[in-house]
Amino acid sequence: MADLTSRFLGIHSPNPFWLASAPPTDKEYNVVRAFEAGWGGVVWKTLGLDPHVVNVKGPRYSTLRSPDRNIMGLNNIELITDRSLDVNLEEIARVKRNWPDRALIVSLMVPCDEESWKFILPLVEQTGADGVELNFGCPHGMSERGMGAAVGQVPEYIEMVTRWCKQYCSLPVIVKLTPNVTDIRYPAQAAQRGGADAVSLINTINSVMGVDLNAMLMSPHTGNQGSHGGYCGPAVKPIALNMVSEIGRTSETRNLPISGIGGISTWRDAAEFIALGCSNVQVCTAVMVHGFRIIDDMLSGLSNFMDEAGYTSIADFCGKALPSVTDWRYLNLNHVSKAVINQASCIQCGKCHIACEDTAHQAITRSKNGQRYYEVKEQDCVGCNLCVSICPIEDCITLRTLAPGEVDHRTGEVVRADSANWTQHPNNPLAEADTIRPLVE
C-alpha cells in the first residue's frame, strides 16, 4: 500500500492534500469539517492587522463556464479575513490542540514594515501552529494598500520581509508567490535569499471576468462599478505547472521545497504537480464547487496510481518528470510523429478535418469512395497534435512515432536515430546558441 504521509518542511500530515488560504479556511467551523472529511492540512485564511477590512456586500465571486456549464475558472474580490485577529488566533490554537496530527499553517499579510511583522509573528507562534505562509500574492484590494502582490512583484521586498520573518519567528516560513510577474524565477530566488524554507504557488491571476453588454457594466459589479479580482480554478493549472517547473529546473532554486497550488481538482492534477517537483499541494476552487468530500476520490485515486506505478511514498516520484521540461532549443528535431485515426472509434464528426483543413496542414481527408471517411495523409502530416487535441473521442486519434530508418513521406528523408548530443547536432538550428538559461540579477 502506498504511504501518503506528507513530511513537508518537517511538518507531518496524513496526506499531501492541504486546503489553500481562502474562504474554506476562514474559521474553526470550516477547518474542523475539512479535517473530519480527511484533509491533511490547511492554510488558515490570511490574517492581518488592519481592523478596517470590510468586504463588499454584493457579488464577490464570478465564474467562467464551459458550454456544458462546468466551471473552468472562478474570480473573487474577497479580501483577507474581516474577523478580529484575537478571534482567529483563539480558534487556530483550539483547532491545532484538537487536531495535532494535521498540518495547520497560518497565512499572514501585514504592512511592509518591520514592526508589523515583529508584532504578529510571536502571536501566531503562540497558537502552536506548524508554520506561516507569507501572502505576497493577492492581486486585488490589499495590493492597493501596499500589501499582497504589491510586495510579491518586487523581489527586494520579498527578500526583506522574508528576512524579518526568519528573524522573529522560529516556525517554517513559506512564501506564497504571485503569478502576476514576467519571470517567476526572480521572486523565487528573492525568497530563497531571504531564508524562506519553501515557496507556494501560484496565487490568483489578475482578471476581469466579463462585461454585461446590456447594461454596459463590467461583470460582476456592485452597484454600477466592479473591480479586477483574482482568477483561479482548472483553467489556471497550465500556468501554475509552468511556473512550478521553472523554479524546479533552475539551478539556483531547484532544491527549494514547493507547495503546489493552481487548478488542482483531482488526484491526477495533484500527481502532476508532485511529478514536477511539489512536495505537497493546496486546493481551493474545487472544494468551493464540490465540497470537502472530494478528498475521498483524491486519496483513493492517488493511492491507486502509486500502487500501480510501484511508488511507495510521495518522495518516490516527486520531481520525476522535471527533467523532461526543457528549453525549445534542446528539442530533438530528429523526432517525427504522424497522426493515426482509429476508424473503429471514429464518430465521423469531421472536427479533425475542419481544423486541419482550415488552420493547419490539410493532412486529413474527408471522403473515400464517395462516403464520409477521415484519414490522415502521412505525406502532409507534421504531427502537430491539433487533431488529437480537438477530437471529442478519447484516444480515437493518436500520434505514432516513426522509428529510425522509416521514411518521412512528407520530406522524403529517412528518420535518423536520436542524437546523443542533440544540442550540438548540425540539424539543430540553435546548435551554436548560448546554452545557459539567462537570469540576470
HELIX and SHEET records of a PDB file:
HELIX    1   1 PRO A   23  THR A   25  5                                   3    
HELIX    2   2 GLU A   28  ALA A   37  1                                  10    
HELIX    3   3 LEU A   85  ASN A   98  1                                  14    
HELIX    4   4 GLU A  114  GLU A  125  1                                  12    
HELIX    5   5 MET A  142  ARG A  145  5                                   4    
HELIX    6   6 ALA A  149  GLY A  152  1                                   4    
HELIX    7   7 PRO A  155  TYR A  168  1                                  14    
HELIX    8   8 ARG A  185  ARG A  193  1                                   9    
HELIX    9   9 PRO A  234  VAL A  236  5                                   3    
HELIX   10  10 LYS A  237  GLY A  248  1                                  12    
HELIX   11  11 TRP A  267  ALA A  275  1                                   9    
HELIX   12  12 THR A  285  HIS A  290  1                                   6    
HELIX   13  13 PHE A  292  ILE A  294  5                                   3    
HELIX   14  14 ILE A  295  ALA A  309  1                                  15    
HELIX   15  15 ILE A  314  ASP A  316  5                                   3    
HELIX   16  16 LEU A  322  SER A  324  5                                   3    
HELIX   17  17 TRP A  328  TYR A  330  5                                   3    
HELIX   18  18 LYS A  351  THR A  359  1                                   9    
HELIX   19  19 LEU A  386  ILE A  390  1                                   5    
HELIX   20  20 TRP A  422  GLN A  424  5                                   3    
SHEET    1   A 2 SER A   6  PHE A   8  0                                        
SHEET    2   A 2 ILE A  11  SER A  13 -1                                        
SHEET    1   B 9 PHE A  17  LEU A  19  0                                        
SHEET    2   B 9 GLY A  41  LEU A  47  1                                        
SHEET    3   B 9 ALA A 103  LEU A 108  1                                        
SHEET    4   B 9 GLY A 131  ASN A 135  1                                        
SHEET    5   B 9 VAL A 173  LYS A 176  1                                        
SHEET    6   B 9 ALA A 198  LEU A 201  1                                        
SHEET    7   B 9 ILE A 258  ILE A 261  1                                        
SHEET    8   B 9 ASN A 280  VAL A 283  1                                        
SHEET    9   B 9 PHE A  17  LEU A  19  1                                        
SHEET    1   C 4 TYR A  61  ARG A  65  0                                        
SHEET    2   C 4 ILE A  71  ASN A  76 -1                                        
SHEET    3   C 4 GLY A 229  CYS A 232 -1                                        
SHEET    4   C 4 ILE A 205  SER A 207 -1                                        
SHEET    1   D 2 GLY A 210  ASP A 212  0                                        
SHEET    2   D 2 LEU A 217  SER A 219 -1                                        
SHEET    1   E 2 SER A 337  ILE A 341  0                                        
SHEET    2   E 2 ILE A 397  THR A 401 -1                                        
SHEET    1   F 2 SER A 367  LYS A 368  0                                        
SHEET    2   F 2 GLN A 371  ARG A 372 -1                                        
SHEET    1   G 2 VAL A 407  ASP A 408  0                                        
SHEET    2   G 2 GLU A 413  VAL A 414 -1                                        
END                                                                             
